[in-house]
């Protein structure tokens, strides 16, 4: 459940910050007339993400078992790739996000209502689609038959919305660069588990061999239905009897990704980013 909460919090906070920056800028520049198109774009983006998630959930139920496993495994790999890219992108651009969005919004204000709707839609829609895909893959990987994973996601999204509102009001100020760095690292660990489970799905679909070759089996030591087995499953997508291929893929993804993620930034990048550290939307 914690892993899904982290997904909802991390992805939801990115979207909340985007919304706060757009709205705060329009209020500060006395362009309240442009708020309605912005909210329309945000609403359409949220609706698209929700529809995409429903299509994945209910559409896959009509497939055969092997087709479901092949689809689940393939989309899990795609979701991990997107989230990995997003984690590195946000780590690099978090300090400059406000200036980037202000530039896009200035251009959209000159082009008219449709451009404002498109700007808000594109800014929030990408986060929404990534969230829907990764949440679907993570919930599928949890596979415990309980509403816990979805509750975790919803709690994370609610927390993100609350934090976004507090940022907008100026009540809360945090170092966003550090926040996205550490939550990004934890999300990489979650993504490694989703990737391993996706590989297992492809093995079930007979796209990849080695399903019977277990790396180890500690089910007797850590029963999947025990409270600590459930906790490990919810946080890390832990599996007590993974295949050799799953373990190899998990290690090949997790270790290099974390090494690159925590690699020191170039001195020039740090100097350029320093003035924007711990930025939050400003109101005028």
N, C-alpha and C positions, 0 to 999 in steps of 0.2 A: 504493500500500500504506500510506503514511503517513497519508493521509486516513482510511482505514478503521481504522487503529490508533488514531487520535485519537477516532473515533466510539466504538470499544470502550472506550477509556480513560475518556473523559468520561462516557458513559452508565453504564458499569460502576461508576465511582467513586461516582456519585450513589447507585446501588443499594447499594453496599458501605457507604457512610456511613449510609444509612438502617438497614441491618441492624446495624451496629456500635452506633448510638445506641439502638436498641430493646433489644438484648441487654445492653449495658453498663448501661442503666437498670434492667433487671430484676435483674441481678446486684447492683447497688449497693443496691437497695431490698429485697434478700433475697427476691425472688419467683422463684426458680429453677424453681418448679413451673409457671410460665407459659412457660418456654422452649420446651417441646414444641409447644404450639399456634402459637407464633411461627414455628418452623421448618417446621411443616406449611403455614402460609400462604405462607411464602417458597418452599417447594418447589412448591406448586400454581401460584404466580405464574410461576416459572421454566418449569414445564412448559407453561403456557398460551402464554408468549412463544415457546418453541421450536416448539410446535404451530402457532402463527400463522405463524412464519417458514417452516415446511415447507409449509403450505397455500399460501402465496404462491408459493413456489418451484416446487412440483410441480403445483399447480392451474392455474397460468398456462400450463403446457406443453401443455395439452389444447385451448387456444384457437387460432383462426386467427391469421395474422400481424397483421392489422389490429386484431383484438381484443386481442392481446398488447400491441401498441404503445399502444392506447388505455388499457388497464388500467395498463400501466407508467407512462405519462405522467401519468395521473390520480393514481395512488398516490404518484408522486414529488412532485407538488405538495402532496398532503396531508402527506407526510412532512416536507417543508420547512416547511410551516406549523406542524406540531407541534413540530419541533425549534426553530424560531424562538421560538415561545411559551415552550418549556422554557428556552432560553438566557436570555431576559429574566426569566423567573420565578425561576430559580436565582440570577441576579445580584442580584435584589432580596431574596430570602429566605434566601440561604445562611447568613448570620450568625444567623438566628433559627430555623434548621431544627431544632436540638436541642430548644428550648423547645416548638415546635409539636408535634413527635412525642411529647414527654413528656406533653403535655396529652391527646393522643388516646389514648395508652397508659393513662393513669390512668383515663380514662372506660371503656376496654375492660376493664380489670381488674375494675371494678365490675359489668360486664354479663355476664362469664363467658367460657368457653372459645371459643364461636363468635365472639364479638366480637374476641377476640385473634387468631384465625385471619383474620378479615376485615380487621382493622387491618393485619396484616403483608402480606396478599395485596394490598390496595389500595395500600399504600405502595410495594411493590416491583413490583406488576403493571403500573402505569402506565409506570414506567421500562422494564420489559421489552417491552411492546408498542411503545412509541416506538422502542426500540432495534431490535427486529426489523424494523419497517417501514422505518426509515431505513437500516439495514444492507442490506436487500433492494434498496432504491432505489439506494443507492450502489454496490453490487456490480453491479447491472444497468447503471448508468451507466459503470462501468469497462469492462465488456464486452470484456475482453482474453483470455478463454478460459483463464486460468490460475488456480490456487488462491490466488494472491497476495493478493487482496482479503479472502478469508475468513481466511487466515492472519493478516493484519494485524488484523482484528477480534478473533480469538481471542487474539492476543498482547496487544492492548489490554485485553481482559477479564481475562486472567491478571494483568497488571500492576495493574489496578484491585483485584482480589481480594487481591493481596499487599499493596498499600497500605492497604486496608481492615483487614487483619489487623494490620499495623504500627500503624495508628491506634489500634486497640482495645488493643493491648499498650502503647501510650504511647511506642513507639520513635520514631515520626515525628510531627513537628508542623510544619505548614505554614500559611501564610495562605490559607485556603480562598477568601476573597473574591477575592484577586488571581488565584488559580489558576483559578477558574471564570470570571473576567473574560477572561483571555487565551486560555484554551482555548475559551471561548464565541466570541470574535472569530474564531479560526481555524476553528471549526465553521461560522460564518456564511459564510466563504469557500468551504468545502466544500459547504455547502448551496446556494450560488449556482450551482456547477457542476452539482449534481444537478438543480436547477430548470431550468437551460438544457437539460440532456439530456432532462428530462421534456417540455419544450416540443418538442424535436426528435421525440420519440416521438409526440406528438400531431400533428405535421406528417406523420410517416410514416403515421399512421392517417387522414390527410386531415381531421382535425378543425380544423386550423389550416392556412392556406395559406402560401405563400412558401418552400416547401421548396427550390426551385431558385434562390432569390435569396440568393447567398452574400455575406456581409459582406466576407470576404477569404479567401484560400486560400494558406497558407504551408506547405503539405505538403512542398514541396521544401526549404524552410529547416529545418523541424522535422518530419522524417519520423515518423509515428506509431509505427513499429516501432524507432526509435532508442532508445538508453538514456535520453536526455534527454527525448524525446517520451513514453516510457513513464513517466518520473518525473513529468513535468507532468500526465500523464493520471491517475496514481495519487494525486497530492496535490491537484490542483485540478480534476480531470475536464476537463482542457484538451482542446479540439478544434481542430485546425489549419484547419478549413474550416467554421466555424459559419455559420448563416443570419443574415440581418439581424434576424429576430424573436428568435433566441436571444441575440444580443448586446444588443439593446434590453432584453429581460427580465432578463438578467444584471445590467446596469447599474442598471436601475430597482429591482432587489431589493438588490443589494450596497451601493450607495452610501448610500441613505437608512437602511438597517438598521444599518450601521456607525456612521453619524452619530448616530442615536438611542441606539445601544448605548453609545457612549462619551460621550454627553452628561452633563455634571456632575449628580450627584444633588442634590436640594434640601438645604439646610443642615440642616433639621430631621431628614431621613432619616439623614444622616451622623452626627448627634449621637446619634440613637436606636440606630444600629447599632454605634457604636464599642465598647461594652462586650463585644460578642460576636465581635469580630474574631479570626480565626485559631482558632476553636473546633474541638475534636475531642472524641470521646466520652471521658468520664471514668469511671474505675473506682473503686469504693470498696473 
